[in-house]
Amino acid sequence: MTAMGFELITERLKLRPFALDDVDALHRQWTEPGVRRFLWDDEIIARETVEEVVRSSRDSFAAKGYGLWVLEYKDESGVIGFCGFRDSDAVDEREGSIELLYGLSERWWGQGLAAEAAQAVVRYGFERCGFKRILAITDAPNTASVRVMEKAGMRFVKRDLHHNLDSIFYILTVEG
Ligand SMILES: CC(C)(COP(=O)(O)OP(=O)(O)OC[C@H]1O[C@@H](n2cnc3c(N)ncnc32)[C@H](O)[C@@H]1OP(=O)(O)O)[C@@H](O)C(=O)NCCC(=O)NCCS
């Protein structure tokens, strides 16, 4: 399937799979102080790291039909954020092995856009990919991210260490 076949539309947003042309925009966004704080443990990542993530997402869409999408407003081009799935390194039968990820450039925070995108990709994951469970993990102080999980219909599983950080785990199963 071409990248076009994976596009999703929500009330305000257009979601399309990561492409190499998005690397610079994603790099700018992922190095913003408020974004990198939780997404990259405050590290200023290299452009090459972003390129690796984009390539890995592209390979994942080709092989498995899921990966990471850029978020754009429906009627405008320009990357405002991202959302999607990766195979989690917190694999556990009870928790599931597919992890939901999301983030927005700081100027777009507070409008419910991450939750809108998360709801669309969660639906895609269950309906089109046949996922049984979707996991989300966030640093415990990331209250806004926890709210996005709740607004996506997820439920709290546990608070535990993940990559040595105090983290909150949420899950959604296909049964709800
Ligand atoms: C987490 C993030 C995606 C939220 O995006 P968003 O589109 O602003 O989310 P929403 O507008 O749906 O708001 C989420 C909720 O968090 C609340 N919130 C926002 N900032 C908050 C804060 N600092 N403390 C407490 N609650 C906060 C909002 O009030 C909202 O709740 P409400 O809908 O009940 O009013 C965004 O903050 C972000 O990109 N952060 C950096 C990347 C990141 O942390 N990604 C998640 C990694 S797991």
The ligand as an SDF file (V2000), in Angstrom:
LIG
                    3D

 48 50  0  0  0  0  0  0  0  0999 V2000
    1.3100   15.7190   26.0160 C   0  0  0  0  0  0  0  0  0  0  0  0
    0.8610   16.5870   24.8460 C   0  0  0  0  0  0  0  0  0  0  0  0
    0.9090   15.7620   23.5820 C   0  0  0  0  0  0  0  0  0  0  0  0
   -0.5730   17.0660   25.1130 C   0  0  0  0  0  0  0  0  0  0  0  0
   -1.0770   17.6330   23.9330 O   0  0  0  0  0  0  0  0  0  0  0  0
   -2.3340   18.6320   23.8900 P   0  0  0  0  0  0  0  0  0  0  0  0
   -2.9230   18.5950   22.5270 O   0  0  0  0  0  0  0  0  0  0  0  0
   -1.9310   19.9300   24.4540 O   0  0  0  0  0  0  0  0  0  0  0  0
   -3.3110   17.8950   24.8270 O   0  0  0  0  0  0  0  0  0  0  0  0
   -4.7710   18.3820   25.1640 P   0  0  0  0  0  0  0  0  0  0  0  0
   -5.0370   19.7580   24.6340 O   0  0  0  0  0  0  0  0  0  0  0  0
   -5.6730   17.2470   24.7940 O   0  0  0  0  0  0  0  0  0  0  0  0
   -4.6730   18.5460   26.7230 O   0  0  0  0  0  0  0  0  0  0  0  0
   -4.4230   17.4690   27.5350 C   0  0  0  0  0  0  0  0  0  0  0  0
   -4.9590   17.7370   28.9220 C   0  0  0  0  0  0  0  0  0  0  0  0
   -3.8660   18.0290   29.7670 O   0  0  0  0  0  0  0  0  0  0  0  0
   -4.1660   19.1770   30.5300 C   0  0  0  0  0  0  0  0  0  0  0  0
   -2.8950   19.8370   30.7610 N   0  0  0  0  0  0  0  0  0  0  0  0
   -2.1440   20.4760   29.8890 C   0  0  0  0  0  0  0  0  0  0  0  0
   -1.0090   20.8880   30.4730 N   0  0  0  0  0  0  0  0  0  0  0  0
   -1.0830   20.5090   31.7610 C   0  0  0  0  0  0  0  0  0  0  0  0
   -0.2410   20.6500   32.8910 C   0  0  0  0  0  0  0  0  0  0  0  0
    0.9470   21.2480   32.7840 N   0  0  0  0  0  0  0  0  0  0  0  0
   -0.6540   20.1450   34.0550 N   0  0  0  0  0  0  0  0  0  0  0  0
   -1.8500   19.5190   34.1530 C   0  0  0  0  0  0  0  0  0  0  0  0
   -2.6760   19.3360   33.1220 N   0  0  0  0  0  0  0  0  0  0  0  0
   -2.3040   19.8330   31.9400 C   0  0  0  0  0  0  0  0  0  0  0  0
   -5.1120   19.9800   29.7050 C   0  0  0  0  0  0  0  0  0  0  0  0
   -5.8710   20.8320   30.5320 O   0  0  0  0  0  0  0  0  0  0  0  0
   -5.9350   18.8860   29.0770 C   0  0  0  0  0  0  0  0  0  0  0  0
   -6.8960   18.4040   29.9610 O   0  0  0  0  0  0  0  0  0  0  0  0
   -8.4620   18.6880   29.7470 P   0  0  0  0  0  0  0  0  0  0  0  0
   -8.7870   18.2500   28.3570 O   0  0  0  0  0  0  0  0  0  0  0  0
   -9.1090   17.8610   30.7940 O   0  0  0  0  0  0  0  0  0  0  0  0
   -8.6130   20.1480   29.9210 O   0  0  0  0  0  0  0  0  0  0  0  0
    1.7640   17.8330   24.6760 C   0  0  0  0  0  0  0  0  0  0  0  0
    1.8250   18.4740   25.9090 O   0  0  0  0  0  0  0  0  0  0  0  0
    3.1490   17.4850   24.1990 C   0  0  0  0  0  0  0  0  0  0  0  0
    3.3940   17.3980   23.0030 O   0  0  0  0  0  0  0  0  0  0  0  0
    4.1050   17.2940   25.1320 N   0  0  0  0  0  0  0  0  0  0  0  0
    5.4850   16.9690   24.7700 C   0  0  0  0  0  0  0  0  0  0  0  0
    5.6230   15.5690   24.2060 C   0  0  0  0  0  0  0  0  0  0  0  0
    5.1020   14.5470   25.1510 C   0  0  0  0  0  0  0  0  0  0  0  0
    5.2200   14.6810   26.3510 O   0  0  0  0  0  0  0  0  0  0  0  0
    4.5390   13.4930   24.5830 N   0  0  0  0  0  0  0  0  0  0  0  0
    4.0430   12.3800   25.3540 C   0  0  0  0  0  0  0  0  0  0  0  0
    5.1440   11.4550   25.6130 C   0  0  0  0  0  0  0  0  0  0  0  0
    4.5140   10.0070   26.3450 S   0  0  0  0  0  0  0  0  0  0  0  0
  1  2  1  0
  2  3  1  0
  2  4  1  0
  2 36  1  0
  4  5  1  0
  5  6  1  0
  6  7  2  0
  6  8  1  0
  6  9  1  0
  9 10  1  0
 10 11  2  0
 10 12  1  0
 10 13  1  0
 13 14  1  0
 14 15  1  0
 15 16  1  0
 15 30  1  0
 16 17  1  0
 17 18  1  0
 17 28  1  0
 18 19  1  0
 18 27  1  0
 19 20  2  0
 20 21  1  0
 21 22  1  0
 21 27  2  0
 22 23  1  0
 22 24  2  0
 24 25  1  0
 25 26  2  0
 26 27  1  0
 28 29  1  0
 28 30  1  0
 30 31  1  0
 31 32  1  0
 32 33  2  0
 32 34  1  0
 32 35  1  0
 36 37  1  0
 36 38  1  0
 38 39  2  0
 38 40  1  0
 40 41  1  0
 41 42  1  0
 42 43  1  0
 43 44  2  0
 43 45  1  0
 45 46  1  0
 46 47  1  0
 47 48  1  0
M  END
$$$$
